């Protein structure tokens, strides 16, 4: 029997989770939480790196981040769709890992796979909780879904302080040598003509951290209110 995860990140391609949520995963793992990544595709349709290389890099990055588990659904790269069949496959993994928190991509940006992944994951998370859905695992629905919005023109509602693990996040990105060595842009990170891709990631996480008085942060949106028992539970400051 697979032990439950505290946090599961689901992303379209290997390296997406590291770029968007790597610090959040690393910090949770360093605090003793069980974390995992579910890649929807192998990224084989990309212009750099073959399927075997990308899977090897994903395994190395998983070790760097301290993940308890990493799996790949094997859906078609560059043709990802939020179909009923795909939804059932992702729902199976959500039921298998029973995460309390689900991290997913925001439905925006240039790559249509990222938009499809966001919709697919939300639909799958709901379906996973249906008792009428057949399968070999009992129903489970995550308590909270956070959508990662790094590198998008979206104002975050939640910023996770990743200051203590920023270098771990950077190391996880360096595991993807086929994708990021000498790269100046990737996905929604467009070249600024000055810095390489890794440094641009650092600059962006620094900017988000500044919003909550932290050296580095990763941004998310919730899309709905959440409850605090006391305003004293809220970290950060307004003035």
N, C-alpha and C positions, 0 to 999 in steps of 0.2 A: 504494500500500500504506500502510495506517495504521500509524504508529509506535506501538510498545507503550507502555502506561502503567505507571508504578510503582504508582500507587494509583488504584483506581476505587471511587467511592461510588455505591451504588444505593439509591434511596429512593422511597417511594410517590408523593409530590407535590413539585412545585417549591416550594422553601423548606425542606423537611424536611432535606435535606443540609446547608444552611447552619446551621440551628438545632442540629443534632446533631453535625456533623462539619466545619463550616466552618473552624474554627481548625486542625484537623489538615491539611486540604487546603491552606490558605493557607501554613502553615509548610513543608509539603513542597515546594510550588511555589517558595517563597522560597529554598529550598535547592537549587533546580535540578532537582527531580523532576518528572516528567510526571504530571499528575493529571487526573481526569475525573469527571463525574457522569452517571449514567444515571437519568433520571426515568421512573418506570413509567407515570404518568398526567400529564395536563395540569392536574389540579386543578380542572377545569371545573365539577364539581358542588358546589364550595364556595359559601358564602353571599356571598363578596366576590370581585369581579374575574371577568371573562370569560376565555375561553381565550386569546385574542390578547394580552390584558394580561398574563396570567400568564407566557406564553412570552417576552414582551418583558422582563419583570422578571427572569426566569431568565437570560436572555442578559446583562443588565447585571450581575447577581450573579456570573456566571461570569467576567466580565472583572475584577471586583473581586478575586476569589479567585485569579486567574491560572491558571485551568483551561486545559489544552491542548485539551479537547474537552468538549462537553455534548450529549447526545442525549436524545430522548424516545421511549419505546416506543409510547405512545398507547393503553395499556390503559384500560378503562373506570373512571373515577374513581367512588368510593363503592361499586363492585362488584368490586373487585380480588379475584382468586381464584388459588390455586396450582394451576391446571389443567395438564395435560400440554402443551397448545398454548402457554400462556403461558410455561411452563418452557422450551420450545424457542426461543421468541423471545428470552428473556433470555439463554439459553445462547449464542445466536448472537452477541450483543453482547459477552459475556465472551470468546468465541473471537476476536472481531474486535479487541478492545482488549488482550487477553492481559495483564491486570494481575497483578503479583506479590502485591499486598495488596488484599483486597476489604473495604470498609466497608459494613455493612448495618444496618438497624434491628433492635432487639430485639423479640421477640414479646411485647409487653405494651402497656399503655396503653389509652386509650379508643377510639381509631379502629380499626375492624376492618381497614381497608386496611393499617395498619402491621403488624398481626399477619400478614396474608396476605403482605405484602412480605417479611417475614423468612423465612417458610417457602419462598416462591417462590424467593428468591435463593439460599438454601442448596441447594435441589434443583437449580436451574439451574447452580450452580457445580460440582456433582458431575457433572451430565449433560454439561457442556461438556468434560469430560475423557475422555469415552467415545469410543473410536475408531470404534465402531459407529454413532454418531450421525451422520446425514447432514448435509451442509452444505457451503458453499464456503470454509470456514476450517478449518484443522487443529485437532485437539483441544488444549485448554488448560485447566488447572485452577489457580486461584490457590494460592499457597503458604500463605496465612494469611487467615482471616476474623475480623474484629473486629466485634462487635455494639455499637452505640452505645446507651447507657442514660441519657442526660441526661433529667432531668425525670421519671424513674421511680424507684420505691422499690426499687432494685436496687443491691447493693454492687458497685462496679467492681473488676475484677482488673487493669486497665491504665488509667493516666491519662496522656494526652499533654499535655506542657507547651505551652500555646499563648500564653504571656505576651507574646511578641514580636509576635504577630499578632492580639491580641484586638481591637484597633480595626479591623483589616481584616475580621474576622468581623462586627463590629457594622455596618460599612459595607455588607457584603453583605446583611445583614438589612434595612437601610434601603432597599435596591433594591426591596424588595417593599412599595411604598407602599400598594397595594390591600389588603394583608393586615395590615400592622403599624402603619401610621400611626394614632396615638391608640388602639391596641389595648391592652387590659389582660390578655387571655388568648388562647391559641391552642393547639389540640391538647392536649398533656399539660401545658401551662403554665397553671395555674389562677390567677385573680386573687388577689393577697394584700391587695387593698383599699388599697394604699399606692403601689406602683410601677407604671409602665407596663411593657409586655411586654419592651421592649429592656433596661430596667434589671434586670428579673427574670432575663433570660438572663445578664447580667453578674454578678449576685449568685450565680447557680447555678454558673457556671464558676469564680468566685472560691472558692466552697466546695469544689469538686472539686480545684482547684489546691492548696488548703491541705492536702489529704490527702497530697500529695507535695512539700510545701515549695516550691510555686511560686505566683506571683500568680494564674494562671488555668490551668485544665486542662479537658480533655474526657475523659469516662469511657467505658470499654468493658469488655465481658466477652469472654473467650476460650472458656471451657467445656472447656479441656483444658490440660495442662501444656505449657510451652515450654522449650527447652534454652538454657542459658547456658554458655559455655565457662569462665567465671570469674565469681565473685560480684562482682569488680571492675567487670564490665560493667553492673551494676545501678545505676541512678542513684537518688538519694534517700537517706533515712536512716530507721532504726527507732527511735532514741532521741534 
